[in-house]
């Protein structure tokens, strides 16, 4: 398994818009590119600042690379527009790219 982590800062008041678009986009990426899904996390940076971090799982690096090279474009302009509209800042590259060596998450 392969894991890629990304981060986004979101306009105040647009957190729910972002989360809804992220959920829909994650579903579409899973359907079109073969990801295994993702988790969205909130990182509190202090002083009222924070960012969302998404950790996506992929069957392997090659599957992720094909999707990354295609910019993970999906056929839902409304979802993409809502996602982009909510964001104030994002990493241009993934925060982390990692091979899973041991997995003890309870998926039951």
N, C-alpha and C positions, 0 to 999 in steps of 0.2 A: 504494500500500500504506500501511497505517496500523499504528502500533505503540503498544501500551500496556504500561507496566511497573508491577509491583506488588511489595510486599515483605511478608515475614512473619518473625517470630522464633518459634522452635520450642522446646518443652520439651526439656531435655537428655535424651537417650536415645530421643527420639521422631522423630529425623531420618529414619530409614528409613520409618516409618509415614507421615510427612508426604510424603516423596518419592513413595511408592507411591500415596497418595491424590491427590497433585498430578498424577501421570501419568494416572491413570484419569479424574480430573475434566477434565483438558485434552482428553483424547480425547472425552469426552461433550460438552463445550462445542463442540468442533470439529464433531461430528456434529449437534448440535441448533441451533447458532447460526451456523455457517459461518465460524468462525475458521480461520486457516491453520496453527494449531499454536503452540507456545511453546517457549522454552528456559528452564531453571531454572539459576540461578547461585548461588554462595555468595560472600558478601562478608564478609571477615574484618575486624571492626571493632577488633581488638586486645584484649588483656586477657582472652582467652577468650570474647569476645563476637562475635557475627556474626548475619547474617540471610540468608535466601534471597530472591533477586530473580527474579521471573518476567518474561520479556519475550515478549509475545504478539503475533503478527502477524495482521492482518485485511485483507481485500481493500480496505476503505475505512472511513472514520470512521462512516458511516451504519450499516453492519453491526455495528460495535463498539457504537455507541450503543444500538441496539435490544437487543443482548445485555446491556449494562450496565443499561439501564432495567428489564430483566426480572430483574436481579440474578443473571444467568447460572445460574439454578436448573435442575438436571437431575434426572432420575428415578432416583436411586440414593442412597437415604438412608444406606446403609452407608458409601459412599465419602465423602459429605459429613460424616458423623459422625466418621470417622477423621481427616479433614482438620482439622475444627474442634477436635477433642480434642488434636491435636498442637500447636496454635498457642498462644503466650503473648501475642503482640501482632501487630498488622497495621495497615497504613495504611487509613484510612477511604475514601480516594480514591486513584486511581492515582498512582504516583510520577511518571510521565512519560506524556504523550500526544503522539505525534509523527507527522508525515507523512514518509514516506520520499522523499527527493529523488534519491538515487543509491544503488544497491545493487550492491556488488561481492563479496558473499558467494559462495563456491563451494558450490553446492548439489548438486554432482555426486557 
